[in-house]
Amino acid sequence: MRIEEEAQRRGLRIAWKPFLLGPLFRSLGMENSPFVLQKEKGAYVWHDMVRQCRKYGLQWVQPNLFPRLGVLLRVALLGAEKPWIGAFCRQVMLLNFAFDKDINQPDSIGRILDELGLPAAEILKQAQAEPAKASLRQQTEEARGRGIFGAPTFFARGEMFWGNNRMDDALLLASEQRV
Amino acid sequence: MRIEEEAQRRGLRIAWKPFLLGPLFRSLGMENSPFVLQKEKGAYVWHDMVRQCRKYGLQWVQPNLFPRLGVLLRVALLGAEKPWIGAFCRQVMLLNFAFDKDINQPDSIGRILDELGLPAAEILKQAQAEPAKASLRQQTEEARGRGIFGAPTFFARGEMFWGNNRMDDALLLASEQRV
């Protein structure tokens, strides 16, 4: 929700790399999100999320289904280098975590694209075609290959940073003058 | 390393509650630290630790043995309400993570107590006696009962906060004026 604004403020460019957590978790030997598998940690995380959203001034509701399938993230992949990528991602996050709605329906994703003034039907068609599927699979494998084990993960100057907790460290490293 | 100074600055009192992570992890179905069990996350955490220690100006070396047995934390339990508890804990952390030394040897723990001007022999004897063992076991079970799944964990006004990442949130909540 905040990376684009923070990056702009520092004059940094973001290279967005959408990938799927489900296959990544499975390849690490987990059949579901660690928040689901480890119930004590999950209970804590949901509670902490309420506090974090309050801190950042974000709307929040605990989704009645978690994790939600998000293969329409192929839309994000198609938009990764487009100026609308940040706004699109924020709207999908709100759909899931502020309005508790399915994020895997072409209808609701299409509505977001419409509202961003984009050719929704065309983008959705492309997202459901084989090349987009293959591309998301490949990007997920690349994430795995780089040692990613969760999301969001950030790379700054080749260094990996995991989670909102480390986003500011990543931005700081990316902003530093090279010597 | 930083909680005592931060708490003092805000006029807060810390109630120290030492417990053992090993039995806690086992009761949650993990045979070892998650950093060991999940190798990708472990690799990241060790790398991130270097950066975090640099950020906080702390000496750091990756221990050649992890996790180290720390049942001499029974000393911490004996000291939980004593003025030396903070300094003692910091010295044990340094022994492990700055000097890569065994923290389970009465000799090295005794040296720390000596340097703090305390009756080392007497405290160590008490720490190795049955009541201290039972007390640490009980405190570990209490930690389990409160939903703790890692360390450090902080409670402020009944709310749980996990990790250095959330320590400032915990201190802030503890500092707020009640309405």
Interface residues (C-beta under 8 A of the other chain):
Chain A: L28 Q38 E40 K41 A43 Y44 H47 D48 R51 K55 G147 I148 F149 G150 E159 M160 F161 W162 N165 R166 D169
Chain B: L28 Q38 E40 K41 A43 Y44 H47 D48 R51 K55 G147 I148 F149 G150 E159 M160 F161 W162 N165 R166 D169
